[in-house]
Every structure is written in C-alpha cells, then in structure tokens.
Amino acid sequence: MKLYFVFLLIAVLPIPLYARSMVLLLPFDDLSDAVSAPDDDDGSYSDSDEFHGSEPDYDTIVDPGSWSDILESPACVNGTSIINNEDNKDYDRVYCEGMRKMLEAGSGGGYRVMEEAVSEIEAAAAAGNPHAQSVIGFWYNMGMTREMSQAKAFLYHSFAADGGNLQSKMALAYTYYRQEMHDKAVNLYAELAEVAVNSFPILKDSLIETIRIHDGPEENKEALRKSKGEEDEDFQILEYQARKGDAEAMYQVGIFYYFGLRGVRSDHAKALRWFLKAVQKGEPRSMELLGEIYTSGVGFYKNYTKALEWLTLASERKLYSAYNGMGYLYVKGYGVEKNYTKAKEYFEKAADKKEPGGFYNLGVIYLKGLGVKRDLKIARRYILAAVKAGQPKAFYQLAKMLHSGVGMKKNLPTAIKLYKIVAECGPWTSLSRWAIESYLKGDVSMSFLLYSRMAEMGYEVAQSNAAWILDKYGEHVMCMGESGMCTDAERHQRVHSLWWQASEQGNEQAALLIGDAYYYGRGTERDYVRAAEAYMQAKSQLNAQAIFNLGYMHEHGLGVPFDLHLAKRYYDQALEVEPAAKLPVTLALASLWMRKNYANGFMISMIDGLPEVFPKVEAWVKDVIMEEGNATILTLFVCLLAILFLRERQRRHAAAGDMALPPQPLR
C-alpha cells in the first residue's frame, strides 16, 4: 500500500522514509532471568580452549567448497581446495568446471551455458561430491533449472553437510532457525560459530563489512562509493597522504589491505609494508598489528619474540588493547614461559581502561579458573561487559553459556541468535565482497546470483540486496527459472520470498514491501489480512509509513476491523514518528472527519467509489502522482475541499441564524 503517504512526502515534502540500518543488538531482555542461574556446572569448560589460537587461513581452506576459490582463480587446477580429493579428483574437476560455467551463465553467459553447468554438476553430485550436492540444494531452494522444492533442497544440503560443506550447514541451520527447531539449529550454529571464531585474527577483532546496496527504495550511492576499493577517490587521497609520510594514513591504508575493507582486495604483503613504514614514525596501532602478524604468521613468518616486542612498544605508547596480546602470549606460553598470573595482570590493565578485549579475556580466565579460583559470577559479569561493548568472541562465549547452562540459565533461542551473529562473520562471508564488486562493475546478474547464495545461508543483508536488485532491474537480471529464464510470475515470487525472509529478520522496509505485495497482489494473491500483519511487523520498528497504512486499513475495514478511533490513533502516531508527514496525516484526518459526520452521505459514497467510477483518473494518479497505488490522493483532496465547503456552509447558516433573531426588549 505505498498509498498516498510516501509518494506525497517525496513529491511535496522531500524527506523520504528509509529502512533503518540493521545493527547487532543483544536481546538483554531475554537474559533477565538467565543471570539467576546456579553458579555450578559439570566442568565441561575445563578442557576447552577459549583463547582461540587457531591460525587464520584463507577461506578456501577453512571453508571447503567455497565459491570464492573459483571466483579468484577460474582455472580448475590441482592443488586448489576444490581439487584436493585424491580418491575422486576427476569428479572434483567436473564439479569445478560446472561451477565455472554456472558463474559464467550467471554473469550473462546465457541459458545454454547454464545447461552445460547443470549436466556437469549433477554428474559430480551423483558421484558423491558434497560441494556439487550443495549447489543442487541451492537450485532447488531458488527454483533454478528445476521446480522449487524446499524438501529436495533440504535433502541435498543434508548430503552436502554430511560431506563437510559448511555453506550447506549454514543453509540447514537457517532452515531450522526459521522453523524454530531449536535443538537442531543451536548445534549447527554452534559448530559454525566455532569455525568463524577460529578464523578471526588471534589478537585483534575481526572486521566484517556488510554493504546494503539500497537505502529504502533508492540505491545507496554513498555506501557504494566507499566500496570501490583502490578506485575510490577517498582511498586514493589517503594513499597519497601515506606516501607523503602521514603515519595515520599509513596505518589506515595498511588496515584496508590487511582486512580487505571498502572494496580493497586483501593483500597481507602490502599491509605489512605499510605497517612497517608507520611504526618507523611511532604509530602504536601499527605496532599492535605487527604483533598480530608475528603471532599468527599470516602474510609473514611467526616470531613470538618479535610479537611481544612490538606489543610492548604499543602498550608503552598507551595503546591499552596491546595488553590483551601480551596476556595471550603468556596464557599460551608462546615465546615466553606460560604464566597465568602475569596474563591476568595484563588483561586487568586492558579492562581498567575499558578495553572490550580485556573484559572478554578476564571472563575466560575466571570461567576456566586459569591461575585463579573459578568464579562463574565474575566470569559472567566480564563477558556481559564485553558483549555490550560489541566484542565478537564474547558473543560466542555468551552463546555457549546460554547453550550449556554454565553460569547462565539455559536459553536456546537467545543462544541461537548469538551463534548466528558470530557464524555470519565466518569465512563464507567472502562471497559478499564478490557480490558488491560485481554490482559496481555493472554485472547485476552475477551480483544477484551471489547474494542469492548468501540469502539461502540466512544473511538478512543479502536477502534484502538480492530482492532489491531483482525488483529494480527486472528483466535485465539473468534470473533463471524452472525451465529457462524467469517468467514474470517466477520473478515476482522470488522477490516476494526474499523480501519476506528479510522482514522475518527485522528489516522494516522489507516488511513494508511485503505488506504492499499482499495489499496489491504482487507476486502473490491479494490478502488484506496478511498485508496488515506485515505492516504490524514494520510498525513494531516505528516505520511511519506502515503505521499510516494501518490507519488507512482501519478507516476502510480492509483486513482489520473497521474502527475510526483506532485509525485516528494510527494517523496521529505516524505524525509523531515522522513530523514531515503532516500534510498526508492532515488529509487523512480530514477524511476521517467526513466519514464520521457524513457516514451515509452522498459525498462519502462518491469518494469511496471514485477509483471504480473514474478508472482513467485512477490510472492518471498512478502514473503521474504516485507511480503505484490507487486514486486515494485525489480522493483526499476532494475530501478536504468538501470539508471546507461544508464547514463554510455551516458557518454561513449560523451567521444567518444570528441575524434572524428578533430584537430583545430592554429590561
């Protein structure tokens, strides 16, 4: 029902309503009872290693079957993570060739190329290749080259997951999550979150970028501009400043290359060079990063002695997060004798300066009883403090506590949400970089394909991006349906499905669009009841347009009870949420006044029947004023004019009555 509301705002009051940014929020209300849990357990944490020391590696090693491997190097050669099975190399190669052709088809190569890809991938799947089985599960889920079937998608993803494909495990975990099958969802997400945490940098937090390519109905030009990598003007200016000797710029450029941020390709060698230049000018954060590099050996060789030296120098320059790295080396005994007491002292120095990593590390110290008496109350306090500060590993640790009931009351739904947040920072997230890069190059078809794969794995941003691309670019997107290119019905259905999934995960703009789809019957049957449910979901996030639409539906009794008082309440609330909505709310309230005072009058009947009586007027309103909708805006203007006329007539009658009164005698 994009109704008269948002389009009138855009036309008259140029303040558009956009979807708010999605942020990671811990549902602390869900934990209100959890902290009262008994502070004892069966010792299940005693042998676990909460100081994750796994060395981060390339996503194709951590994530078997990663599509990024083929995107990075299209040639199917021995030694890649795709072709590494000595017993089945031939079918590994067949799968790899099929994937290469599928990506070529997805990039506009045509349906014939896709048919060749299908033949090869099906052959590899029949031979037991789990990554090929994962792709077929994706096809069934999306309705690509075959009928859409959630049951068959689940079956193939199950086979692939049993074979070690982590992207299929993500898809299965998300399926269980949507169906509220908590026992199965929590175990899968726990496994995936552990893989994600082990892929994080050892001493630093992982930096994951999620780019929403649209801002409401419009392209998010600012976010896209900042994702152009080395071609971005801001990055070029920053690099120029770095070359001129600016230590801060050197560090920033190094960070972009180390983590692969803002569209810059990850290049650890370049990052190392910039960090080495920055430390020569005394830049402490670069010293800390050198400590990370020497500890993990990523992009360089391991040298724990040098790592400690750089971390010590950084701490001496009041970079308090460096204390966490120093404490870590003492916990693990890397380059120094293992010493939990000394490690705790360093963690306390970091925590005293409100450093999130310090809170997390102290929480682990007390959780495991390393050099201290085990105390779950203290552990819980520190871990919650780290979570509130947004420390990713703390999210994982809190999820484990809620999952196991150690130190917290067992709460599987909240544990699942936390595990999901961490799992979505795993190595499979690398697909998002390729998706945004394809979009910036104008290859919307490839971008749509990659976002669709991530959407299946439960990424809300990917669901939203894929839906927006297909909705905006329509036939220009290489959308493959059951037998050939997508029909209009298949395209609308796919857009509807993606928006629906995004709305389930709290995307208010998606919920609004789902409401519109049900209200107008786009991609689904018209259903006012479900439209109202979708608008209620968007209303819960204070979306002014959804609130206004609910007022309209109550005013007309569409899918909800006819209730003029409730309609007025919704109109007033829409104005409270978005003051720029004053004009459409005023018109709507005028309509309510007429309906209340002249409910059975000729004017109301004429207004309600206006779209049917004057279809040409409705088409004109749709094409000229609103882009989509009915003749409501015209109706409201008629309402306003009618109200002004009626009130003026009442005023004149009252004035005439006063003049007709006979003179009263004086007393």
Buried (B, 14 or more C-beta within 10 A) or exposed (E): BBBBBBBBBBEEBEEBBBBBEBEBEBEEEBBEEBBEBEBEBEEEBEEEEBBBEBBBBBBBBBBBBBBBBBBBEEEBEEEBBBBBBEEBEEBBBBBBBBBBBBBBBBBBBEBEBBEBBBEBBBBBBEBBBBBBBBBBBBBBBBBBBBEBBEEBBBBBBBBBBEBEBBBBBBBBBBBBBEEEBBEBBBBBBBBBBBBBBBBBBBBBBBBBBBBBBBBBBEBBEEBBBBBBBEEBEEBEEBBEBBEEEBBBBBBBBBBBBBBBBBBBEBBBEBBBBBBBBBBEEEBBBBBBBBBBBBBBBBBBEBBBEBBBBBBBBBBEEEBBBBBBBBBBBBBBEBBBEBBBEBBBBBBBBBBEEEBBBBBBBBBBBBBBBBBBEBBBEBBBBBBBBBBEBEBBBBBBBBBBBBBBBBBBBBBBBBBBBBBBBBBBBBBBBBBBBBBBBBBBEEBBBBBBBBBBBBBBBBBBBBBBBBBBBBBBBBEEBBBBBEEEBBEEEBBBBBBBBBBBBBBBBBBBBBBBBBBBBBBBEBBBEEBBEBBBBBBBBBBEBBBBBBBBBBBBBBBBEBBBEEBBEBBBBBBBBBBEBBEBBEBBBBBBBBBBBBBEEBEEBEBBEEBEEBBEEBEEBBEEBBEEBBEEBBBBBBBBEBBBEBBEEBEEEEEEEEEEEEEEEEEEEEE
